[in-house]
Structures are given as structure tokens and as C-alpha cells.
Amino acid sequence: MDEQTRIEVEAAAFRRLRQHLIEERPDVQNIDLMNLGGFCRNCLSRWYQEAAAERGVELSKDEAREVYYGEPYDAWRERHQREASPEAQAAFASRPPEG
């Protein structure tokens, strides 16, 4: 696979992951993603922001989240986020801090 095709395939896979998490599985909570996979939608938006910055494009945290979530983060949270269970909160609290 040539370099340009690899980049396009990786970008398409990222967009599909975004679609799956945001449009098809908004019921999966960020805390559950963090507890199971060590990343969540906010991590993905931060990675997007960092990749943009590496290319000289400055995005605020809120702008990056809106790009990733497809709407303002607070609006998405209002519609989809529910209170984490005590078990999920305890599991999250027991994770070592990210470096």
C-alpha cells in the first residue's frame, strides 16, 4: 500500500470509529470506554486537536470536541451522558494516571 493510500485508509477508519461511537452507540458511556479501553471520545478529540496543532492548525479544546462529537460537547452530554455507576467510578479512580 502506498503512503497516500495508507493515510486515506487510516482517516476513513477514524471517521468510521467516530460514526460508530457518536451516531450508532451514544449509549456507551465515556467512563466505560476509559475503564475498558483506556480511551474515550474526549481522548479522540484531544488526539485530533494535537494532530491539528502538529500541522500548524490551532483548535481549542471545545472546537476539537465539537468536530469530534458533531455538536457542542455540552449538548451531546445533555442528550447522552448519564450518571456513572459507583462501580464504574471506583474502577476509574483505581486506574493509574495517564502519562
C-alpha positions as CSV (number, residue, x, y, z in Angstrom):
1,M,0.0,0.0,0.0
2,D,1.4,3.4,-0.9
3,E,1.8,6.1,1.7
4,Q,-1.1,8.3,0.5
5,T,-3.5,5.3,0.4
6,R,-2.4,4.3,3.9
7,I,-3.2,7.8,5.1
8,E,-6.6,7.8,3.4
9,V,-7.4,4.3,4.8
10,E,-6.4,5.4,8.4
11,A,-8.5,8.5,8.1
12,A,-11.5,6.5,6.8
13,A,-11.1,4.1,9.8
14,F,-11.0,7.0,12.2
15,R,-14.1,8.5,10.7
16,R,-15.9,5.1,10.9
17,L,-14.9,4.8,14.6
18,R,-16.3,8.3,15.2
19,Q,-19.5,7.4,13.4
20,H,-19.9,4.2,15.4
21,L,-19.3,5.8,18.8
22,I,-21.2,9.0,18.2
23,E,-24.1,8.0,15.9
24,E,-24.6,4.3,16.5
25,R,-23.5,3.8,20.1
26,P,-24.0,7.0,22.0
27,D,-25.3,4.8,24.8
28,V,-21.7,3.6,25.5
29,Q,-20.5,6.0,28.2
30,N,-17.1,7.6,28.1
31,I,-16.3,6.3,31.6
32,D,-17.0,2.7,30.4
33,L,-14.7,3.2,27.4
34,M,-12.0,4.6,29.7
35,N,-12.3,1.6,32.1
36,L,-12.3,-1.0,29.3
37,G,-10.1,0.6,26.7
38,G,-8.1,3.3,28.3
39,F,-9.5,6.0,26.0
40,C,-12.8,7.7,25.3
41,R,-14.4,10.2,22.9
42,N,-12.7,13.1,24.7
43,C,-9.3,11.4,24.2
44,L,-10.1,11.0,20.5
45,S,-11.0,14.7,20.3
46,R,-7.8,15.6,22.1
47,W,-5.7,13.5,19.7
48,Y,-7.4,15.3,16.9
49,Q,-6.5,18.6,18.4
50,E,-2.9,17.5,18.9
51,A,-2.6,16.3,15.3
52,A,-4.0,19.6,14.0
53,A,-1.5,21.5,16.2
54,E,1.3,19.4,14.8
55,R,0.3,20.7,11.4
56,G,0.0,24.3,12.5
57,V,-3.8,24.4,12.9
58,E,-4.8,25.6,16.3
59,L,-8.1,24.3,17.7
60,S,-9.4,25.0,21.2
61,K,-10.5,22.0,23.3
62,D,-14.1,22.9,22.7
63,E,-13.6,23.3,18.9
64,A,-11.9,19.9,18.8
65,R,-14.7,18.3,20.8
66,E,-17.3,19.8,18.5
67,V,-15.6,18.4,15.4
68,Y,-15.4,15.0,17.0
69,Y,-18.9,15.0,18.6
70,G,-20.6,16.7,15.7
71,E,-22.2,19.2,18.0
72,P,-21.2,21.2,21.1
73,Y,-19.9,18.9,23.8
74,D,-22.4,20.2,26.4
75,A,-25.3,19.4,24.0
76,W,-24.1,15.9,23.4
77,R,-23.6,15.3,27.2
78,E,-27.1,16.6,27.9
79,R,-28.6,14.1,25.4
80,H,-26.4,11.1,26.1
81,Q,-24.4,11.1,29.3
82,R,-25.9,9.5,32.4
83,E,-24.5,9.3,35.9
84,A,-21.8,6.7,36.2
85,S,-22.4,3.8,38.5
86,P,-20.5,3.7,41.7
87,E,-18.7,0.6,40.3
88,A,-17.6,2.5,37.2
89,Q,-16.5,5.4,39.2
90,A,-14.4,3.2,41.5
91,A,-12.9,1.4,38.6
92,F,-11.9,4.7,37.0
93,A,-10.5,6.0,40.3
94,S,-8.3,2.9,40.6
95,R,-6.7,3.5,37.2
96,P,-3.1,4.8,37.3
97,P,-2.9,8.4,36.0
98,E,-2.1,8.8,32.3
99,G,1.4,10.0,31.4
